[in-house]
Amino acid sequence: MTNASHAPGVLVTGSTSGIGRAIAELFAERGAHVIVHGPSPDGEAVAETIRAAGGRADFIAADLRDEDAPRRIVEFAADRVGHLGVLVNNAGANVFAGTRGAGIADWNHCLDLDLRAVWLCAQAAAAVMDGGRGAAIVNIASNHAFSTLPGVFPYNVAKAGVLALTQSLALELAPVRVNAVCPGYIDTPINDRYFAGFPDPAAERARVERLHPLGRIGRAADVARAVWFLASPDESGFITGTHLTIDGGRSALMQDPRPEGISMTKSSRPGDL
């Protein structure tokens, strides 16, 4: 993938906005023929933008909750690009209902899109991928897969399933490599809408930024570059069956109930008593 003339075809599900779009645009900039996917025909505009910038892109609309859709989009991708070398399973839904409030419809909507479609897309892609040519699958999970908050169910369950699925796929599809990335807060339209729900969106954004050791929330480009790394046989050819967390250190932080701004002295640190 370091040589544009030999760049493989890349299918990125859910790539009409946010993280998925950043991934599609990065791969196109680096020479890959990208298949953009989204649930609405409006997503064709993303492929047009990539082509206008000199890249190669085609678009397909499909609802991945339809169990036949993964096969159809993979067949479309293979037909358009010839050699499908990379699948990025990015499409998903943020279904935050809570264990008490969630209904069967919430569960099915979330699990069908966030987990079942990942499996079915990988299954279909495995039939046309050539691991000997460096083929790779990268699944987009979440830091909620291993540490979550009240009310995030069933999204966290689906993303934990993606990590388990990644391990199974890595074992059973080898030599096709399969890995996952686990983003935390990423600056996307979804998070813009989340912050907009607060009386003071700017204050809430600043509060969330302070929760991160790096002092900011992530950018879609941060995730895109990590996906590129995991997809590249030159960069990560001996990595499979694992995940990379991209959350600015958020999941490493044990939440402290003390007022903000109070620093710990050596004598007050836990373990120094």
Secondary structure, DSSP 4 states (H G I P E B T S, - for coil): --SGGGPPEEEETT-SSHHHHHHHHHHHHTT-EEEEEESSGGGHHHHHHHHHTT-EEEEEE--TTSTTHHHHHHHHHHHHHSSEEEEEE------B--TTT--HHHHHHHHIIIIIHHHHHHHHHHTT--GGGT-EEEEE--GGGTS--TT-TBHHHHHHHHHHHHHHHHHHHTTSEEEEEEE-SEESHHHHHHHHTSSSHHHHHHHHHHTSTTSS-EEHHHHHHHHHHHH-HHHHTT--S-EEEESTTGGGPPP--SPTTPPPPGGGSTT--
